[in-house]
Amino acid sequence: MDKFLFGKQSTSTAEDDEPCTSSIAKKRKIVNRKYSEDYIRYGFYWCGDEAAPKPLCVICNEQLTNDSMVPSKLNGHLTSKHPNCAKKDMSYFQRLLAQNLKQKKFMMSTVFVSDKVVEASYYIAKLIAREKKPHTIGEKLIKPACMEIVRVMLGPKEVQEVSKVSLSAETIKRRIGDMSTDILNTLILKLIAANNFALQIDESTDIKNQAQLIAILPEFIEKLETPADLFSENLIQTITNQSNFKSVQDNINKPANITKQEMEQLIGMIIFISIDLVTILIFLLNMHQTWVLAAMS
């Protein structure tokens, strides 16, 4: 009896260990249906990936799944949603398809803007900003003038390419803002990459009503022939004239008569002194951090 029970138990255990074929999920094979040219009789074309195209209705532009790429489902869409077109012949749907493709091509050619057109717009915006002209001058004067020059020298076909350049006031304003942001970001990246630098900030403006923000980089200064190369010629001349004018105001009998070369030498001395002070300050800050760490330990 015990042998019978044990044998039966072992047999049931062996049966339990065998995998059940009914519990194994059969993986469904994915089949990508292809488009046939005969499907145009149901008012459908294809779109998307060529390997797994999706049916596209040429009447309502509705996209179906790839599983619907069968005549029965395409015909069901046509009869249920477009019953008035169900009895149309194939040539009717072919004309609709040709119109849709033509309209799509036209929209793409209209919306597409080449890189050269955008680049030309930035160059014009740069010139307008440099000459401090109103933003409306681009659309009112510069663009018509360029079109007339191209029409006379090259021909009417090339005028169409020039007309694609957008020079409206809003576009010029946006281009100038983009260039200003790019210059600021480039300056910030250079200052971050530099080990030591000094900033000279002055809220006042010069004789041309331009604010001056000077960032002094020691590594950059070592590559300059003279420290005065950091400043423009107009700025150095303005500083020289203002200094001489101030000396005459203080004492008309003792004018300073400072030359431009002397002012460049003075600016160079101030720059190098500023760099030395910044280096000493950074050294003291590092030493202070070392002392704090030593005290905490």
Buried (B, 14 or more C-beta within 10 A) or exposed (E): EEEEEEEEEEEEEEEEEEEEEEEEEEEEEEEEBEBEEEBBBBBBBBEEEEEBBBBBBBBEEEEBEBEBBEEEBBBEBBEEBBEEBEEBEEEBBBEBBEEBEEEEEEEEEEEEEEEEBBEBBBEBBBEBBEEEBEBEBBBBEBBEEBBEEBBEEEEEEEBEBBBBBBBBBEBBBBBBEEBEEEEEEEEEEBEEEBEBBBEEEEEEEBEEEEEBEBBBBBEBBEEEEEBBEBBEEEBBBBBBBEBBEEBEEEEEEEEBEBEEEEBBEBBBEEBBEBBEEBBEEEEEEEEEEEEEEEEEE
